[in-house]
Amino acid sequence: MPLALDLSGRVVLVTGGAKGIGRGITEAFLAAGATVVTCARSAEPSVEGAEHRVCDVRDPDAVDALVDDVVATHGRLDVLVNNAGGAPSTEAATASPRFHDKIVGLNLLSPLAASQAANRVMQAAGGGAIVNISSISAHRPAPTIAAYAAAKAGLDSLTRSLAMEWGPAVRVNAVDVGLCRTEHTDDHYGGDDRVAAIERTIPLGRMATPLEVGHVAVFLASDLASYVSGARVTCDGGGEPPVFLHI
């Protein structure tokens, strides 16, 4: 069987896939020939060529229904990309227990529920791939996003455990994403000058594009990664240099 990045005939579900990094992931899978379904808590303008569903991924019953709908519509589900996530900045000392609960729920428990639903149909079909979109924040101090970083560290651990439980039929991998330019980058970091200063510290000289993150996800879902499972692939342009190099 030839190895290829051609995903024609395969059905992919991308949570949070209509904007930001998720949009780049969706576009990458569409370019590889896949049928792509995205979801979000509200109706979003669909990425051209993709289908969109309204689903709150924090609700396990809604996620089960979404997966069943995708299979009923397209006859299969080959790839799940757990992309939905994120967190606003806040001080850990003053954040409420309810806030932390929501952040961990969205970034860790929701991917687990979606993975369970996808695994159910993938095991019955004889195979599939799950790609978890994680963060480099999982493996370094992350002040003001402590709960988010802890949840992403849990997601990386979950990736390894599920890969071991669900193999050989289902492969599970994670992408640890670094700084990435989206429609919110300038607002988040304080404008073009600050973004440019940050980019000068990245070994590759710039932030990632959402499409570049998508290319990594496509690789992990493709035949080229047929023996890759339980892996954590870092997509951060070479990493963050230590502070002493800039003092």
C-alpha positions in Angstrom: 0.0 0.0 0.0 1.6 3.3 -1.0 2.2 5.9 1.6 0.6 9.3 1.0 -0.8 12.5 2.4 -3.8 12.0 0.2 -6.8 11.7 2.5 -9.4 11.5 -0.2 -12.4 9.5 1.0 -11.6 10.0 4.7 -13.9 11.9 7.1 -12.4 14.3 9.6 -14.0 16.1 12.6 -12.2 19.2 13.8 -13.6 20.7 17.0 -13.3 24.5 17.0 -12.4 24.2 13.3 -14.0 27.3 11.9 -11.6 30.0 13.1 -8.1 30.6 14.5 -5.7 27.6 14.5 -8.7 25.4 13.9 -9.4 27.0 10.6 -5.9 26.4 9.4 -6.3 22.7 10.4 -9.5 22.5 8.5 -8.0 24.1 5.4 -5.0 21.6 5.6 -7.3 18.6 5.7 -9.4 19.9 2.9 -6.3 20.5 0.8 -5.4 16.8 1.4 -8.7 15.8 0.0 -10.6 14.9 3.1 -14.2 15.5 3.9 -14.2 17.9 6.9 -16.8 18.6 9.5 -16.2 21.4 12.0 -18.1 22.3 15.2 -18.4 25.1 17.7 -20.8 26.3 20.4 -22.5 28.6 17.9 -23.2 28.8 14.2 -20.0 30.0 12.4 -19.4 30.9 8.7 -18.2 27.6 7.3 -14.8 27.2 5.9 -15.3 26.9 2.2 -15.6 23.2 1.4 -16.3 22.1 5.0 -19.5 21.4 6.9 -20.3 23.0 10.3 -22.3 21.8 13.2 -23.3 23.5 16.4 -22.1 21.5 19.4 -20.8 22.4 22.9 -17.9 20.0 23.3 -18.1 20.4 27.1 -21.4 18.4 26.9 -20.5 14.7 26.5 -24.1 13.8 25.3 -23.9 16.5 22.7 -20.5 15.2 21.5 -21.9 11.6 21.3 -24.8 12.9 19.2 -22.4 14.9 16.9 -20.2 11.9 16.2 -23.3 9.8 15.5 -24.5 12.5 13.1 -21.2 12.6 11.3 -21.3 8.8 10.9 -24.9 8.8 9.8 -24.2 11.5 7.2 -20.9 10.3 5.8 -20.9 6.6 6.8 -17.6 6.8 8.7 -15.3 8.9 10.9 -11.6 8.4 10.2 -10.0 11.3 12.1 -10.8 13.4 15.1 -8.8 16.6 15.8 -9.4 17.9 19.3 -8.7 21.6 18.7 -11.3 23.5 20.7 -9.8 25.1 23.8 -8.1 28.2 25.2 -8.3 30.4 28.3 -8.2 34.1 29.1 -5.3 35.4 31.2 -6.0 35.6 34.9 -4.0 35.4 38.2 -4.2 31.9 39.7 -4.4 33.4 43.2 -7.6 35.2 42.6 -9.3 33.0 39.9 -12.5 31.3 41.2 -12.9 27.5 41.5 -15.7 27.8 38.9 -13.2 29.5 36.4 -10.6 26.8 36.9 -13.3 24.1 36.5 -14.4 25.5 33.2 -10.8 25.8 31.9 -9.9 22.3 32.8 -13.2 21.0 31.5 -12.7 22.6 28.1 -9.1 21.8 27.6 -8.9 18.3 29.1 -12.2 16.7 29.8 -13.8 17.8 26.6 -11.1 16.2 24.4 -11.4 13.0 26.5 -15.2 12.9 25.9 -14.8 13.5 22.2 -12.0 10.9 22.0 -14.2 8.3 23.7 -17.0 9.0 21.2 -14.7 8.8 18.2 -12.9 5.7 19.5 -16.3 3.9 19.8 -16.9 4.2 16.1 -13.3 3.9 15.0 -12.8 0.6 16.9 -16.0 -0.8 15.3 -14.7 0.3 11.9 -11.3 -1.2 12.4 -9.2 2.0 12.6 -8.8 5.7 12.9 -6.6 8.5 14.2 -7.0 11.1 16.9 -4.9 14.3 17.0 -4.9 16.4 20.2 -3.9 20.1 19.8 -1.9 20.9 22.9 0.5 23.6 23.8 4.1 24.2 24.8 2.6 25.8 27.9 2.1 22.3 29.1 5.9 21.9 29.7 7.0 25.3 31.0 5.9 27.8 33.7 2.8 29.5 32.5 1.9 32.4 34.8 -1.6 33.9 34.2 -2.7 30.7 32.4 -1.8 28.2 35.1 -5.0 26.1 34.8 -4.8 26.0 31.0 -1.2 24.9 31.1 -2.0 22.2 33.6 -4.9 21.0 31.5 -2.7 20.8 28.4 -0.1 18.8 30.4 -2.9 16.5 31.3 -3.9 16.3 27.6 -0.3 15.2 26.7 -0.4 12.6 29.4 -3.9 11.5 28.2 -2.6 11.1 24.7 0.0 8.6 25.7 -2.4 6.6 27.8 -5.1 6.4 25.1 -2.6 5.4 22.5 -1.6 2.5 24.7 -5.2 1.5 25.5 -6.7 1.9 22.0 -4.0 0.6 19.8 -3.6 -1.1 17.4 -6.8 0.1 15.7 -6.7 3.8 16.8 -3.6 6.0 16.9 -3.5 9.0 19.2 -1.0 11.8 19.0 -0.6 15.4 20.2 0.8 18.6 18.7 2.3 21.0 21.2 1.8 24.4 19.5 3.9 27.4 20.3 3.2 31.0 19.2 0.9 31.2 16.2 -0.5 34.2 14.3 -4.3 34.3 14.3 -6.9 37.0 13.9 -6.4 37.8 17.6 -2.6 37.9 17.8 -2.2 41.7 17.7 -4.9 42.3 20.3 -3.5 39.6 22.6 0.2 40.7 22.5 -0.4 44.5 22.2 0.1 45.5 18.5 2.4 44.9 15.6 5.6 46.3 17.3 5.3 44.0 20.3 4.5 41.0 18.0 7.6 41.8 15.9 9.7 42.0 19.0 8.4 38.6 20.1 9.0 37.1 16.7 12.6 38.2 16.7 13.2 35.8 19.7 11.9 32.8 17.8 14.7 30.8 16.1 12.7 30.6 12.8 12.1 34.4 13.1 8.3 34.4 13.1 5.2 32.8 14.6 3.6 29.8 13.0 0.6 30.2 10.7 -2.5 28.2 11.5 -2.0 26.3 8.2 1.4 25.1 9.3 -0.1 23.6 12.5 -2.6 22.0 10.2 0.1 20.4 8.1 1.5 18.7 11.3 -2.0 17.4 12.1 -2.5 16.1 8.6 0.8 14.3 8.8 -0.1 12.6 12.1 -3.5 11.5 10.6 -1.9 10.2 7.4 -0.4 7.0 6.2 3.1 8.6 6.6 2.6 8.4 10.4 1.3 4.8 10.4 3.7 3.8 13.1 3.5 7.0 15.2 1.2 6.8 18.2 1.5 8.3 21.7 3.8 11.0 20.4 4.0 14.6 21.3 5.2 16.6 18.3 6.4 20.1 19.1 5.5 22.9 16.6 7.2 26.0 18.0 9.7 27.3 15.5 12.7 26.1 17.5 11.5 27.1 21.0 11.9 30.0 23.4 15.4 31.0 24.1 16.4 31.5 27.8 16.1 35.0 29.2 19.8 35.3 29.9 20.5 35.5 26.1 18.5 38.7 25.9 19.8 40.6 29.0 
